[in-house]
């Protein structure tokens, strides 16, 4: 009995340690390789007064696609949500960001689910992606949350806005850094119930930014920010591009998928909407999701656009998130993409 008991005890302890390592500790070992990028003082924008404020640290992820009752097996849902929970909570513990942005498609079936299931979605999302008191989270809406433009109803739009406190357009500011959050499906330009108010709000934000930058005479004090810096644009759709062909990121779409042409207002914004929002907001950085793959490219007005891949292993075998460090007096910023575990044939490997 003694040797048998000792063998069973060692086996039990070994199994427990293996589970602990594979389901918890390995997330720390992988994500400890990623850290906040350091800003380069030589790249400061001399046209903007220097600031004594410390740089802002933000974390960005996209396309969590929490499964619903109609698509996907319950075991698949359980597994994916546990993976995202561990990956996210590990990132929060290690990096302690001040702001977290989730760039749409929080849910997989938000556009077709019942009111009861939508409430369940809200509870699950905030349980899986809970943040500490010192961290603020903002989300933007995606097409899986309320549908593509043609099928969005006032009911679906209001339900998401109320449930996730996410209006179609909003300006968020912290320590002189400004973020413009936009509902991509509200940029169709057809004067619908969703597009018209969004256009009005974008014009208002455009005026606020112009008054803050130039201190234009005649500007209402309420339309002036305490400190101006070029904003950061946050939305679900990427800005217009023909395809992902020119994307060379390690997490870019594979061939031949990256050569597939994008349809305007489906895989990306339209040319017209892209031109308009760049003109109004003039971002130094544009962050987006939607394609489930990574991409970095130059903006025609200066600055860059970064498309963040899906955070779910169901959509991407090497999901990741971005750490962004921003300064008001830095004409640029630095972005680090933090790799999670890599999935290959249902096994995880560390690279």
N, C-alpha and C positions, 0 to 999 in steps of 0.2 A: 504493500500500500504506500509505503514511503516514497520509493522512486517514481511510482505512477503519479502520486499526488504532486511531487515536485515538478515532474514533467508538465502536468496540466497547469500548474501554477505559472511556470515559465512561459508556457504557450499563451496563457491568458494575458499575462503582462506584456508579452511580445505583440499580441494582437492589439491590445489597448494602445501601446506606444505607436504601432504602425498606423492605426486610425488617427491618433492625435497628430502625428507627423503629416500624414497625407491630407487631412481635412482641416488642419489649423496652422501648424508650424510652417509648412512649406510656403504658405502665402507670405509669411514674414521673411523667410529666407530669400524669396524671389524679389519682393518689393523693397527690401533693404538696399538693393543695388541702385535704386532711384532716389534722387534727392532734389531739393529745390535748386534751380539754376541761379547763377550769380549774374547780376547786371554789370554791364561794362560802362563805367563813368565816362569814357571817351565818346560814347554815343549819345550823350545828353543833348536835348534839343535846346539850342541857345535862344530860340525865339520865345521860349516859355520860361518864366521866372523859376529859379531853383527852389526846391522844397526841402524842408527839414523833416517831412513825414517819412516814416520808414516804408519801404516797398510793400505792396499788397501781395498776399499769397492766395491764389485761387486754384481750385481743382475743377476740372471739367470732364464730364462723361456724357455719353449719348446712347440712345437706342437700347434701353434695358429690356424692353419687350416682355414684360411680365405676362405669362400665359394666362388664358382664360379657360372657360369651361368647354368651349367648342373646338379648340385647336390644341393638339398636343396631349400626350398621355400624362396622367397625374404624377407618375414616377419621374418623367422628364421634367415636369414643372418643379417638383420637389428638388431634384438635383441641380437644375439651373439656378434656382433661387438661393439655394445654400451656397453655391459657388460665388454668386454675385454678392451675397451677404458677407461672406468671409473676405472676399477681395476688397469690398468697399470699406468694411470696418477696419481691416488691416491698414488700408491707405489712410483712413482718418486718424488712426492711432499713431502711425509712423510720421505723417506729414503735418497733421493739425492745421488744415487750411482755414483761412478766415471766411472765405466764401466758397460755396459749391454750386455749380451750374449743371443742370441736366438738360440736354438739348433735344428734347422731344422723343416721341414714341416710348413713353414710360410704360405703356400697356400695349399688348398685342391685339386686344379686342375691345379697346375703349370705345370705338365707333359703333360697335354692334351689341354691346352688352346692356343688360337691364340696369335699372336704378340700384337694385339691391347689390348686384355684382360690382357695379361701379364703386359703391361705398366700400365694398370688400377690397377692391383694387387700391383705394386710397389708404386704407388701414395697412395693407400689405406693403405698399410702397414706403410709407413712412416708418414701418417697422424694420424693413430690410435696409433702408438707406437713412437711418436715424443719424443725426449729427448732435454733437455736444452743445451746451448752451453758448459757448463762445463762437460757434460757427453758424452762419446764415446760409440757407439753401434757397435757390431760385430755380424754377423750371420754365421751359418754354414748351409750347404744344407741338405735337407732331401729327402726321396724317393718320396714324393708327390710334391716336387718342380721340379724334373727333371726325376723321374722314378727310378725303381729298376735297378740294374746294366745291366740286359739283354736288356733293352729298351732305355738306355741313348744314345743319339746321340751327336756328337760334337756341333750341333746347340743348343740343350737344355742346355748343360753344359755351353757353352759360354754365352748364353742368361742370365742365372742366375748369372754367375760370373760378367758379366758387369753390370747387373741391380742392384745387391746388393753388389758389390765390395767384392766378396767372392771367392778367388781362392781355388782350391781343398785342398791345404795345406798351412798354413801360421803360422809364429811365431810372436806373439805379446808380447811385453815387456813393463812394466811400473813399475818404481821404484824398479827394481830388481826382479820383479815377472814376470814369463814367462808362456805364454799360447800357447799351440800347438793346432791349429784348423784344423780338418781333415774332408774330404769328406768320409763318411763311405763306400759309393758305389765304391770308388776308391781303396778299399783294397781287391779286389777279387783275385789279384795275377795271372791274366791270360795274362798279357802283353798287354792289350788293350790300346787304345788311351788315356784313362783316368788313368788307373792304373800305367802305366810305368812312366809318369812324376811325379805322386804322390810318387812313390817309390824312385825316384831320390831325390825329395825334402825332404822326410823323412830322407834319409841317410845324406843329407846335414845338416839338423837340428840336427841329432844325433851327427855329428862331432862337430857342434857348441857347443852343450851342454857338450860334453866330454872335448873339449879344454877349455871351460870356467870353468869347475869343477876342472880339474887337472893341468891347465896351462902347458900342454904337450909341450915339446920342439919340434920345427918344425911346430907348428900350426901358420897359417897365422893370423896376428892381426885382419884381417877382420872377422875371424871366432871365435872371442872371445867376449863374452858379458861382459859389464862393471862389472856385479856382477852375480854370479851363485846362483840359488836356484832351487830345484826340481820343474819342471814345472807342470802345470795343463793341462790335456788333455780334449779337448772339441770336441764332435762329436755327430751325431744323433743316431746311433745305440749304444746300450749297448755293453760292452765287452761280450765275450762268457759266457753264463751260460745255464744250462739245462732248467730252467724254472724260474718262480717267486715264487716257492714253499717256499723258505727259506726267502723271503722278509716279514718282520714284521712291516714295516712302517705303520703309520695310514692311509696313502693314497695308500697302496699296492693294487694289483689286488684282487678282491673278489674271493671266491671259487665258482665254481670249475675252474674258468679261470686261477688262479695262478698255477694250477697243469698241465696246458697244456704245452707240450714240445715245446721248441723253435727250429726253423729251422735255421741252420747256414746261414748267409748272407740274412736272411729274417727278423727274429725277433731280431737277434743279430749278431755280428761279428762271423766269423769262429774261430775255435780253433787256427788255424795256424796264422791268421791275428792278433788275440789277443796276442798270444805269441810274435810275431814279434814287434808289436807296443809298448808293455810293455818293451821289451828289448831295443828298440831304444830310447824311450822317458823317461822311468822310472819315471812316474808321482807320485806325492804325493797324487793327487786327480784326479779322472776321472769323468767327468760329461757328461750325455747322456740324451736322450729322447726316442721317438719312440714308446714305449709300452703304453703310456698314463697313466701309473701308477707309483707310487713311489717305490723305492727300495734302500736300503743301504747295502753294503757288503764289506768285506775286500778284498784287492788286494793281490795276492801271493807275490808281491815284497814289501809289506808294503804300508800303506796308504789305502784309501777307494775309492769305486766307488759309486756315487749317481745318480740314474736315476730320472729325474725330470718329474712329471706327466704333462699331457696336461693343457695348460692355458685356454682352451675353455670349457665352460659348456656344449657344445655339446658332448664332449668326456668324461667328468669327472664331477661327481656331487659335488666333493670337490676339485676344481682346486687350485693350489698354485704356488708360485715361491720361489726361494731360495735367501737368503742374505748370502754372503760369505765374511768373513773378513780374510785377508791373510797378513802374514808378511814374509819377506825374511829370517829372522833368527829364524823363528818358524818352527819346523819340522812338525808341523801340522797346523791347521787352524780351524776355527769354521764355521759351516753352520747352519743357521736357516731357516726352511721351514715356509713360511708365508701363512696362510690359507686365502682364499677368502671366499665369501659367500657360504653356503652349499645349494644346490638345492635339494628339495624333492617334487616330483610331481608338478613341476613348481612353487613352492613357495620357498622362501628363508628364512632360519632360521639362527639365530646367536647363536653360541656356545661359 
